[in-house]
């Protein structure tokens, strides 16, 4: 079975070794066919505390690390523009 991966934007990095990543899902409405954007937040493990708010990251599913943390930062795709 393949490991699940998502791409999203870091919205919070205030916790130690944890980043909150918002992942957008765009899909057409079943009846009206308008594109609907749904956002889900995931808590992801960030061992070196290297993620900053606004960074675009890839997260990978892993074993449960805490009550709510089941993802880890696989890579930082792009840094926030300063």
MOUR-V996297 format. One record per residue. OMEGA is omega in radians with two decimals (999 if undefined). Layout:
<<OMEGA> <OMEGA>>
//
This chain:
<<-3.10> <3.10> <-3.14> <3.07> <3.11> <3.06> <-3.12> <-3.10> <3.11> <3.13> <3.09> <3.06> <-3.03> <3.11> <3.13> <3.11> <3.12> <3.04> <3.07> <-3.06> <3.10> <-3.12> <3.12> <3.05> <3.14> <3.13> <3.13> <3.06> <-3.05> <-3.10> <-2.98> <3.06> <3.03> <3.13> <3.13> <3.14> <3.07> <-3.12> <3.08> <-3.13> <3.09> <2.99> <-3.07> <-3.14> <-3.13> <-2.96> <-3.08> <-3.08> <-3.06> <-3.14> <3.06> <3.10> <-3.14> <3.11> <3.04> <-3.02> <3.00> <3.12> <-3.07> <3.12> <-3.14> <3.09> <3.11> <-3.14> <3.05> <-3.11> <-3.07> <-3.03> <3.14> <-3.10> <3.07> <3.11> <3.13> <3.11> <3.03> <-3.09> <3.11> <3.13> <3.07> <3.10> <-3.12> <999>>
//
